Amino acid sequence: MTILLLAAGASALAYLPLTARRASPLRSVLKTASVALLAVAAWGLAAPWLLILALALCTVGDALLSRETDATFMAGIAGFAAGHLAYIALFLTDPSSNAGLILDRPGMFWMLILLGIVATALIVPRAGPLKGPVLGYVPIILGMGLAALALPETGALRWTLPAAIAFISSDLILATEKFLLPRDHPARAVTPYLVWPLYWGAQAGFLFAFA
C-alpha cells in the first residue's frame, strides 16, 4: 500500500505544474491517477466501501473535468455530487457518528450555512446554462461539511472536518475562478495552484481518517 500512496502523491505533485495548462492526455492521466490510486489503496486497506465508492466517483469526476468543456464540466459536477453523497453517507453511518455533535459546534455550523447562502447568491446568477447543476451542487457539498461535524474529534477521525473544509474551499475557489473572475484578472494566475493542493489533500485526508 505504501507504493500506491507514494505513486498517488507523485502523480498529484507531477500534476501541480500542469494544473493551469490547457487540456492534454498527460494532464488528464496525472489528474485522474492521483485519486484513482487513493481509491485502489483504500480497497487494499479494506477501508469502508463508501470511502472506496466516494474516491472512485471523484476519480470519474476528475477524468471528466480534466477535458475542460461545458459538457464534461456538467458530467464532472454530477460525478463529484455523487462522490459527496457517498461521503455524507460514510460520515453519518460511521459507528462513531453522532448527529447531535453537529450543533455542538455552532460556529462551524452557521459558517457553512452562511457560506452556502452567499455562494448561491453570487455564483448561481452568473452560471448561465450551468445554473441548474451548480444550484444542485452547492447544498450537496455543504451537506458533506455538515455531515463531517457529526464525527468526534478523536483519533484519525479528527482529520475528517479539516479535509471536508479543504474540499469545500477548493470547490469555492474553482467556482469563483470559473464564474466570478474576469478572464484577465491577475488572481487567475494563482487560483489553480490553490485548488489542486486543497482538493487532493482533502481526498488523502479522508483516506487517512477512515482507512
VOPA-890153 format. One record per residue (C-alpha): chain; residue number from 1; x, y, z. Coordinates in steps of 0.1 Angstrom, whole numbers, padded with zeros to 4 digits, always signed. Layout:
<sites>
["A"; NUM; [X; Y; Z]]
...
</sites>
This chain:
<sites>
["A"; 1; [+0000; +0000; +0000]]
["A"; 2; [+0029; +0023; +0006]]
["A"; 3; [+0039; +0021; -0030]]
["A"; 4; [+0003; +0030; -0041]]
["A"; 5; [+0002; +0060; -0017]]
["A"; 6; [+0036; +0072; -0029]]
["A"; 7; [+0025; +0068; -0065]]
["A"; 8; [-0007; +0088; -0058]]
["A"; 9; [+0014; +0116; -0042]]
["A"; 10; [+0039; +0116; -0070]]
["A"; 11; [+0010; +0119; -0096]]
["A"; 12; [-0005; +0147; -0076]]
["A"; 13; [+0028; +0165; -0074]]
["A"; 14; [+0035; +0160; -0111]]
["A"; 15; [+0000; +0173; -0120]]
["A"; 16; [+0005; +0206; -0100]]
["A"; 17; [+0026; +0224; -0126]]
["A"; 18; [+0002; +0213; -0153]]
["A"; 19; [-0030; +0224; -0135]]
["A"; 20; [-0031; +0258; -0152]]
["A"; 21; [-0023; +0245; -0186]]
["A"; 22; [-0046; +0235; -0214]]
["A"; 23; [-0062; +0200; -0215]]
["A"; 24; [-0039; +0173; -0227]]
["A"; 25; [-0037; +0135; -0224]]
["A"; 26; [-0008; +0137; -0199]]
["A"; 27; [-0027; +0162; -0178]]
["A"; 28; [-0058; +0140; -0177]]
["A"; 29; [-0038; +0109; -0168]]
["A"; 30; [-0020; +0125; -0139]]
["A"; 31; [-0051; +0142; -0125]]
["A"; 32; [-0071; +0110; -0127]]
["A"; 33; [-0044; +0087; -0114]]
["A"; 34; [-0038; +0110; -0083]]
["A"; 35; [-0072; +0100; -0068]]
["A"; 36; [-0077; +0066; -0086]]
["A"; 37; [-0046; +0053; -0068]]
["A"; 38; [-0060; +0065; -0035]]
["A"; 39; [-0092; +0045; -0043]]
["A"; 40; [-0071; +0014; -0050]]
["A"; 41; [-0052; +0019; -0018]]
["A"; 42; [-0084; +0022; +0002]]
["A"; 43; [-0096; -0010; -0013]]
["A"; 44; [-0063; -0027; -0004]]
["A"; 45; [-0066; -0014; +0031]]
["A"; 46; [-0101; -0029; +0035]]
["A"; 47; [-0115; +0006; +0041]]
["A"; 48; [-0152; +0012; +0043]]
["A"; 49; [-0169; +0006; +0009]]
["A"; 50; [-0184; +0040; +0010]]
["A"; 51; [-0150; +0056; +0011]]
["A"; 52; [-0139; +0035; -0019]]
["A"; 53; [-0170; +0045; -0037]]
["A"; 54; [-0166; +0082; -0030]]
["A"; 55; [-0130; +0081; -0042]]
["A"; 56; [-0140; +0062; -0073]]
["A"; 57; [-0168; +0086; -0081]]
["A"; 58; [-0144; +0116; -0076]]
["A"; 59; [-0119; +0099; -0099]]
["A"; 60; [-0146; +0098; -0126]]
["A"; 61; [-0153; +0135; -0119]]
["A"; 62; [-0116; +0143; -0123]]
["A"; 63; [-0113; +0125; -0156]]
["A"; 64; [-0143; +0144; -0169]]
["A"; 65; [-0133; +0179; -0156]]
["A"; 66; [-0098; +0174; -0170]]
["A"; 67; [-0112; +0178; -0205]]
["A"; 68; [-0125; +0213; -0198]]
["A"; 69; [-0156; +0215; -0219]]
["A"; 70; [-0190; +0226; -0208]]
["A"; 71; [-0204; +0191; -0214]]
["A"; 72; [-0177; +0174; -0194]]
["A"; 73; [-0179; +0201; -0167]]
["A"; 74; [-0216; +0192; -0162]]
["A"; 75; [-0208; +0155; -0161]]
["A"; 76; [-0179; +0161; -0138]]
["A"; 77; [-0202; +0180; -0114]]
["A"; 78; [-0225; +0150; -0114]]
["A"; 79; [-0196; +0127; -0106]]
["A"; 80; [-0185; +0149; -0077]]
["A"; 81; [-0220; +0154; -0064]]
["A"; 82; [-0224; +0116; -0063]]
["A"; 83; [-0190; +0114; -0045]]
["A"; 84; [-0201; +0139; -0019]]
["A"; 85; [-0233; +0120; -0013]]
["A"; 86; [-0212; +0089; -0007]]
["A"; 87; [-0190; +0109; +0017]]
["A"; 88; [-0222; +0121; +0035]]
["A"; 89; [-0234; +0085; +0039]]
["A"; 90; [-0199; +0075; +0051]]
["A"; 91; [-0198; +0101; +0078]]
["A"; 92; [-0233; +0096; +0090]]
["A"; 93; [-0231; +0058; +0091]]
["A"; 94; [-0198; +0056; +0109]]
["A"; 95; [-0202; +0038; +0143]]
["A"; 96; [-0187; +0070; +0160]]
["A"; 97; [-0211; +0093; +0142]]
["A"; 98; [-0235; +0114; +0164]]
["A"; 99; [-0258; +0138; +0147]]
["A"; 100; [-0261; +0157; +0180]]
["A"; 101; [-0225; +0168; +0176]]
["A"; 102; [-0234; +0189; +0146]]
["A"; 103; [-0250; +0216; +0167]]
["A"; 104; [-0223; +0213; +0194]]
["A"; 105; [-0201; +0234; +0170]]
["A"; 106; [-0225; +0262; +0162]]
["A"; 107; [-0198; +0285; +0149]]
["A"; 108; [-0188; +0260; +0122]]
["A"; 109; [-0224; +0250; +0116]]
["A"; 110; [-0236; +0286; +0109]]
["A"; 111; [-0204; +0294; +0089]]
["A"; 112; [-0213; +0266; +0065]]
["A"; 113; [-0249; +0277; +0062]]
["A"; 114; [-0239; +0313; +0056]]
["A"; 115; [-0213; +0302; +0031]]
["A"; 116; [-0240; +0283; +0012]]
["A"; 117; [-0263; +0313; +0011]]
["A"; 118; [-0235; +0337; -0001]]
["A"; 119; [-0222; +0312; -0027]]
["A"; 120; [-0256; +0306; -0041]]
["A"; 121; [-0264; +0343; -0043]]
["A"; 122; [-0231; +0352; -0060]]
["A"; 123; [-0224; +0322; -0083]]
["A"; 124; [-0257; +0308; -0094]]
["A"; 125; [-0269; +0340; -0112]]
["A"; 126; [-0236; +0341; -0132]]
["A"; 127; [-0235; +0304; -0141]]
["A"; 128; [-0255; +0307; -0173]]
["A"; 129; [-0266; +0273; -0187]]
["A"; 130; [-0248; +0256; -0158]]
["A"; 131; [-0271; +0273; -0133]]
["A"; 132; [-0291; +0241; -0126]]
["A"; 133; [-0261; +0218; -0119]]
["A"; 134; [-0244; +0245; -0098]]
["A"; 135; [-0276; +0252; -0078]]
["A"; 136; [-0279; +0215; -0070]]
["A"; 137; [-0242; +0211; -0062]]
["A"; 138; [-0238; +0238; -0036]]
["A"; 139; [-0261; +0222; -0009]]
["A"; 140; [-0246; +0188; -0015]]
["A"; 141; [-0210; +0198; -0009]]
["A"; 142; [-0220; +0219; +0021]]
["A"; 143; [-0241; +0190; +0033]]
["A"; 144; [-0208; +0170; +0032]]
["A"; 145; [-0192; +0196; +0055]]
["A"; 146; [-0222; +0195; +0079]]
["A"; 147; [-0221; +0157; +0080]]
["A"; 148; [-0184; +0159; +0090]]
["A"; 149; [-0194; +0178; +0121]]
["A"; 150; [-0212; +0146; +0133]]
["A"; 151; [-0179; +0128; +0138]]
["A"; 152; [-0159; +0131; +0170]]
["A"; 153; [-0126; +0149; +0170]]
["A"; 154; [-0107; +0118; +0182]]
["A"; 155; [-0081; +0095; +0167]]
["A"; 156; [-0077; +0096; +0129]]
["A"; 157; [-0113; +0109; +0126]]
["A"; 158; [-0102; +0143; +0137]]
["A"; 159; [-0089; +0148; +0102]]
["A"; 160; [-0123; +0145; +0086]]
["A"; 161; [-0135; +0180; +0092]]
["A"; 162; [-0103; +0197; +0081]]
["A"; 163; [-0104; +0176; +0049]]
["A"; 164; [-0140; +0185; +0043]]
["A"; 165; [-0133; +0222; +0048]]
["A"; 166; [-0103; +0219; +0024]]
["A"; 167; [-0126; +0202; -0002]]
["A"; 168; [-0152; +0229; +0001]]
["A"; 169; [-0126; +0256; -0001]]
["A"; 170; [-0112; +0241; -0033]]
["A"; 171; [-0146; +0240; -0049]]
["A"; 172; [-0154; +0276; -0039]]
["A"; 173; [-0121; +0288; -0054]]
["A"; 174; [-0127; +0269; -0086]]
["A"; 175; [-0163; +0283; -0088]]
["A"; 176; [-0150; +0318; -0082]]
["A"; 177; [-0124; +0314; -0109]]
["A"; 178; [-0149; +0300; -0134]]
["A"; 179; [-0179; +0322; -0128]]
["A"; 180; [-0169; +0354; -0110]]
["A"; 181; [-0134; +0364; -0120]]
["A"; 182; [-0129; +0383; -0153]]
["A"; 183; [-0107; +0365; -0178]]
["A"; 184; [-0079; +0389; -0174]]
["A"; 185; [-0080; +0390; -0136]]
["A"; 186; [-0045; +0385; -0121]]
["A"; 187; [-0058; +0361; -0095]]
["A"; 188; [-0063; +0335; -0122]]
["A"; 189; [-0026; +0330; -0122]]
["A"; 190; [-0028; +0317; -0087]]
["A"; 191; [-0061; +0300; -0082]]
["A"; 192; [-0053; +0267; -0100]]
["A"; 193; [-0023; +0262; -0076]]
["A"; 194; [-0046; +0267; -0046]]
["A"; 195; [-0074; +0244; -0058]]
["A"; 196; [-0053; +0213; -0065]]
["A"; 197; [-0034; +0210; -0032]]
["A"; 198; [-0066; +0217; -0012]]
["A"; 199; [-0086; +0191; -0033]]
["A"; 200; [-0060; +0163; -0033]]
["A"; 201; [-0051; +0170; +0003]]
["A"; 202; [-0088; +0166; +0012]]
["A"; 203; [-0091; +0132; -0005]]
["A"; 204; [-0059; +0120; +0011]]
["A"; 205; [-0072; +0133; +0044]]
["A"; 206; [-0104; +0112; +0041]]
["A"; 207; [-0083; +0082; +0033]]
["A"; 208; [-0062; +0087; +0064]]
["A"; 209; [-0092; +0093; +0086]]
["A"; 210; [-0111; +0061; +0076]]
["A"; 211; [-0087; +0036; +0062]]
</sites>
